[in-house]
Amino acid sequence: MMSPGKEYYSSHSKLPFIAEKGQEQLLQSKVLVVGAGGLGCPCLLALTGAGIGTLGIADFDAVSVSNLHRQHLYSLEDEGKKKTAVAKERLSKYNPFIHLQTHDVLVYEKTVLPLLEGYDVIVDCTDNFLARYLINDACVYLNKPLVYGAIHRAEGHVTVFNYHGSGTLRCLFPKDESDSTQSCADIGAYNIVTGMVGLMMANEVIKIITDHEEVLAGRLLTMDVLTGNTMKLQYALENRSLLKSRERFGTSINNSQ
């Protein structure tokens, strides 16, 4: 008789691009999702169902009513509660066979390295460029792949940074954005595009862990969910981008991944 845990993943294990070997790789992996909002919620749900063995949830925010149309882990009764606590409770019911680890912490210079260092893959689901550059620089310093996703109204973007020598955020966007960069709270967020991008980010995580050959490293996938148009923009690793990250955290950067 099949164990409950094995039965839970039985459909994925039948897929040739995952199979039992890939499912075991997922179960042995440690993934951190930074940001449990519009992108983080669908990403976390997908990674939980996929069987990421240790799944970290990092967020310092509380649930607000304006979040609910796109952040499906929360409900009206959760208003004012910490997102990490609610997310863990919901996800543990969805899949009790994985370990969920919460980090109710503000990500800044002093906290980012200790936060990221215990994980294999980092997922950036934040919504401002100051945090994104910080997470990017920390991933370069720690030599960890970084899955990136972003939205702007009906448009979504997905790519993977720092994977097997691929480019980083600073290679794609060399100039730091300022504090004036508009967030979803300023310009709105379409729940269709947040859901699609969050799921595609989870897909890249799974591809990285299972050694799929088509990881979106060095390629930015852009989609417009209203027109259905997609395009891929290629970008390359630039040494000056690595130097910029080195200046932030030190000089010992290993690019052998």
C-alpha positions in Angstrom: 0.0 0.0 0.0 1.4 3.4 -1.0 2.2 5.8 1.9 0.2 9.0 2.2 3.3 11.1 1.4 4.2 9.1 -1.7 0.6 9.1 -2.9 0.4 12.9 -2.5 3.2 13.3 -5.1 2.1 10.4 -7.3 0.9 12.5 -10.3 4.1 14.5 -10.4 6.2 11.3 -10.2 4.5 10.0 -13.3 5.7 13.0 -15.4 8.9 12.2 -17.4 10.5 15.6 -16.6 10.1 15.1 -12.9 9.7 11.4 -12.2 10.7 9.8 -8.9 14.2 11.1 -9.1 13.0 14.7 -9.6 10.4 14.4 -6.8 13.2 13.2 -4.5 15.3 16.2 -5.5 12.4 18.5 -4.6 11.9 16.8 -1.3 15.6 17.3 -0.4 15.6 21.0 -1.5 15.4 24.2 0.6 13.8 27.2 -1.0 13.2 30.6 0.4 10.4 32.9 -0.9 10.9 36.5 0.1 7.6 38.3 0.1 4.3 36.6 0.7 2.1 38.9 -1.3 0.7 39.0 -4.8 3.5 37.0 -6.3 4.5 35.1 -3.2 1.1 33.5 -2.5 0.6 31.6 -5.8 4.3 30.8 -5.8 4.2 29.4 -2.3 1.1 27.4 -3.0 2.7 25.8 -6.1 5.9 25.0 -4.3 4.1 23.5 -1.4 2.1 21.3 -3.6 5.2 20.3 -5.5 6.8 19.0 -2.3 9.7 21.4 -1.6 11.2 19.7 1.4 12.0 22.9 3.4 10.1 26.0 2.3 10.9 29.3 3.9 8.5 32.2 4.0 10.0 35.7 4.6 7.7 38.7 5.1 7.4 41.5 7.7 3.9 42.7 6.6 0.4 42.1 8.0 -2.7 41.2 6.0 -4.8 44.1 4.8 -8.2 44.0 3.0 -6.7 45.6 -0.2 -4.4 42.5 -0.5 -7.1 39.9 -0.6 -8.2 40.0 -4.3 -4.7 38.7 -5.3 -3.2 37.1 -2.2 -5.2 33.9 -1.9 -3.6 32.5 1.2 -5.5 35.1 3.3 -9.2 36.0 4.1 -11.1 38.9 5.6 -10.8 37.3 9.1 -6.9 37.5 8.8 -6.8 41.3 8.5 -4.0 42.7 10.8 -2.4 39.2 11.3 1.2 38.5 10.3 1.4 37.1 6.8 4.0 34.6 7.7 1.9 33.1 10.5 -1.3 32.8 8.3 0.6 31.5 5.3 2.2 28.8 7.4 -1.1 27.7 8.8 -2.8 27.5 5.4 0.1 25.8 3.6 0.6 23.2 6.4 -3.0 22.1 5.8 -2.4 22.0 2.1 0.7 19.7 2.4 1.5 18.3 5.8 4.5 16.4 4.4 7.0 19.3 4.1 8.7 21.6 6.6 7.6 25.2 6.6 9.9 27.8 8.1 8.8 31.4 8.7 11.0 34.5 8.9 9.0 37.5 10.2 11.9 39.8 9.5 12.5 43.1 7.6 15.1 42.4 4.9 17.9 44.9 5.0 21.7 45.0 5.0 22.2 43.2 8.4 19.5 40.6 8.0 19.7 39.5 4.4 22.8 37.2 4.5 21.8 35.2 7.6 18.3 34.9 6.1 19.4 33.5 2.7 22.4 31.4 3.6 20.5 28.3 4.7 18.6 27.9 1.4 19.4 26.4 -2.0 17.3 28.6 -4.2 16.0 32.2 -3.5 12.7 33.6 -4.9 12.3 37.3 -5.0 8.6 38.2 -4.7 9.1 41.7 -3.3 7.7 44.8 -5.0 10.4 47.4 -4.8 13.8 47.7 -6.4 15.8 48.7 -3.3 14.9 45.3 -1.8 15.5 43.5 -5.2 19.1 44.9 -5.5 19.8 43.9 -1.9 18.6 40.3 -2.5 20.4 40.1 -5.8 23.7 41.3 -4.3 23.3 38.8 -1.4 22.7 35.9 -3.8 25.8 36.9 -5.8 27.8 36.9 -2.6 26.4 33.6 -1.4 26.5 32.1 -4.9 22.8 31.1 -5.0 20.4 31.1 -7.9 17.7 33.8 -7.7 14.3 33.5 -9.3 12.9 37.0 -10.2 9.4 38.0 -11.1 7.7 41.4 -11.5 4.5 42.9 -12.7 3.4 46.3 -14.1 -0.3 46.5 -14.7 -1.1 43.8 -17.2 2.5 42.9 -17.9 4.6 40.3 -16.2 8.4 39.5 -16.2 10.2 36.3 -15.1 13.9 35.4 -15.2 16.6 33.6 -13.2 19.7 35.4 -12.0 23.1 34.0 -11.0 22.6 30.5 -12.3 25.6 28.6 -13.7 27.4 31.9 -14.4 24.4 33.7 -15.8 23.7 37.4 -15.5 22.3 39.2 -12.5 19.8 41.9 -11.8 22.5 44.5 -12.2 23.4 43.1 -15.6 19.8 43.5 -16.7 19.1 46.8 -14.9 22.5 48.4 -14.3 21.2 51.6 -12.6 19.8 51.4 -9.1 16.2 52.4 -8.8 15.3 55.1 -6.3 12.8 55.1 -3.4 10.3 56.8 -5.8 9.8 53.5 -7.7 6.0 52.8 -7.7 4.7 49.7 -6.0 1.5 47.8 -6.4 -0.1 49.9 -3.7 0.5 53.0 -5.9 -0.5 51.8 -9.4 -2.6 48.7 -8.7 -2.2 45.0 -9.2 -4.1 42.8 -11.6 -4.8 39.5 -9.9 -4.6 37.5 -13.2 -1.0 38.6 -13.9 0.2 38.2 -10.3 -1.2 34.6 -10.3 0.5 33.8 -13.7 3.8 35.3 -12.8 3.9 33.7 -9.3 3.2 30.3 -10.8 5.9 30.8 -13.5 8.4 31.7 -10.8 7.5 28.4 -9.0 8.1 26.6 -12.3 11.6 28.1 -12.6 12.4 26.9 -9.1 11.3 23.4 -9.9 13.3 23.4 -13.2 16.4 24.6 -11.3 16.1 21.8 -8.6 15.4 19.1 -11.2 18.3 20.2 -13.5 16.0 21.0 -16.4 17.9 22.3 -19.4 15.6 25.2 -20.2 15.9 27.4 -17.1 15.2 31.1 -17.9 18.8 32.2 -17.0 20.1 35.0 -19.1 16.6 35.5 -20.7 13.9 37.8 -19.5 10.4 36.5 -20.4 7.9 39.3 -20.8 4.2 38.7 -21.2 1.2 40.9 -21.7 -1.8 39.0 -20.4 -4.3 41.2 -22.2 -2.9 40.7 -25.7 -1.3 37.3 -25.1 2.0 38.6 -26.5 5.2 37.2 -25.1 8.9 38.0 -25.9 12.3 37.0 -24.5 15.1 39.5 -24.0 18.6 38.0 -23.7 21.2 39.6 -21.4 24.7 38.6 -20.4 26.9 38.5 -17.3 29.0 41.7 -16.9 31.9 41.8 -14.5 31.2 45.3 -13.4 27.9 44.1 -12.1 29.7 41.5 -10.0 32.0 44.2 -8.7 29.0 46.3 -7.7 27.7 43.4 -5.6 31.3 42.7 -4.2 31.5 46.3 -3.0 28.3 45.8 -0.9 29.2 42.6 0.9 32.9 41.9 0.5 35.4 40.5 -2.0 35.0 36.8 -1.8 32.6 35.8 -4.6 32.7 32.4 -6.0 31.3 32.1 -9.6 31.8 28.4 -10.0 28.1 27.4 -9.6 
